Amino acid sequence: MNKTIIAAATTCLLTLSSGAMAAVSSTVNLASDYTFNGVSQTGNEPALQASLDYAADSGFYAGTWASNVDFGTGEDTNIEWDVYAGQYFQLNDKFGLDTGIAYYTYHGDSASDTYNYPEAYAKFGYSTSMGDSEVNFWYSWDYFGLDVSHYIAMVAHTVEVAPGHNIKVSFDRSTSADENKWAWDGKDAYNHYRVEYMTSWQGFDFNLAAENTDMDIDSADARVVFSVSRTFSF
């Protein structure tokens, strides 16, 4: 359930507007926890994640991403493996639009594939001298294979506090269209807050984040998540 497509991570973040990029790349990420909008997908334990991505100068991209998971519900699902494809549009020197579709699959248990689900997304970016702002939306019409619509809306802003050092603040809300089919802590929606510090050194990318939700469950309480990743171009 990687919402930054790689989160993340867990992420297919395109930077075509700033110059040409390699046609094929791979990112390996080690995180102290794999959180989906503030909810741990690994039982509050570490995660090893990897992606393989193709990006064209036209803005088209496609890729795949995988991570270990642990839902802790007495079943053996242990792998999430996603595929995605989309198109990035640089609308002008300040505005960008990223649209696409992802498909999330789960493995390790005989019932894991019943969790599989599709999701469409649209991400709007705005860059100024004061930083980069985002307004992002995700929608699934069969969330977690339960035939229920699910929505996520996010706003975020990133500022460079020093050369090579960035702070990102984000807020998102996840909503189920039918809480009888899917509920978050007994409710149809919850809020998630996150502040993260990002930097790079010697080819490695580092992320240190503090996050919390308004749910009262162990897998979604206040936490600090650290990750280190490296991207390889082919």
Rosetta blueprint (number, residue, H / E / L):
1 M L
2 N L
3 K L
4 T L
5 I E
6 I L
7 A L
8 A L
9 A L
10 T L
11 T E
12 C L
13 L L
14 L L
15 T L
16 L H
17 S H
18 S H
19 G L
20 A L
21 M L
22 A L
23 A L
24 V E
25 S E
26 S E
27 T E
28 V E
29 N E
30 L E
31 A E
32 S L
33 D L
34 Y L
35 T E
36 F E
37 N L
38 G L
39 V E
40 S E
41 Q L
42 T L
43 G L
44 N L
45 E L
46 P L
47 A E
48 L E
49 Q E
50 A E
51 S E
52 L E
53 D E
54 Y E
55 A E
56 A L
57 D L
58 S L
59 G L
60 F E
61 Y E
62 A E
63 G E
64 T E
65 W E
66 A E
67 S E
68 N E
69 V L
70 D L
71 F L
72 G L
73 T L
74 G L
75 E L
76 D L
77 T L
78 N L
79 I E
80 E E
81 W E
82 D E
83 V E
84 Y E
85 A E
86 G E
87 Q E
88 Y E
89 F E
90 Q E
91 L L
92 N L
93 D L
94 K L
95 F E
96 G E
97 L E
98 D E
99 T E
100 G E
101 I E
102 A E
103 Y E
104 Y E
105 T E
106 Y E
107 H E
108 G L
109 D L
110 S L
111 A L
112 S H
113 D H
114 T H
115 Y H
116 N L
117 Y E
118 P E
119 E E
120 A E
121 Y E
122 A E
123 K E
124 F E
125 G E
126 Y E
127 S E
128 T E
129 S L
130 M L
131 G E
132 D E
133 S E
134 E E
135 V E
136 N E
137 F E
138 W E
139 Y E
140 S E
141 W L
142 D L
143 Y H
144 F H
145 G H
146 L L
147 D L
148 V L
149 S L
150 H E
151 Y E
152 I E
153 A E
154 M E
155 V E
156 A E
157 H E
158 T E
159 V E
160 E E
161 V E
162 A E
163 P L
164 G L
165 H E
166 N E
167 I E
168 K E
169 V E
170 S E
171 F E
172 D E
173 R E
174 S E
175 T E
176 S E
177 A L
178 D L
179 E L
180 N L
181 K L
182 W L
183 A L
184 W E
185 D L
186 G L
187 K E
188 D L
189 A E
190 Y E
191 N E
192 H E
193 Y E
194 R E
195 V E
196 E E
197 Y E
198 M E
199 T E
200 S E
201 W E
202 Q L
203 G L
204 F E
205 D E
206 F E
207 N E
208 L E
209 A E
210 A E
211 E E
212 N E
213 T E
214 D L
215 M L
216 D L
217 I L
218 D H
219 S H
220 A H
221 D L
222 A L
223 R E
224 V E
225 V E
226 F E
227 S E
228 V E
229 S E
230 R E
231 T E
232 F E
233 S E
234 F L
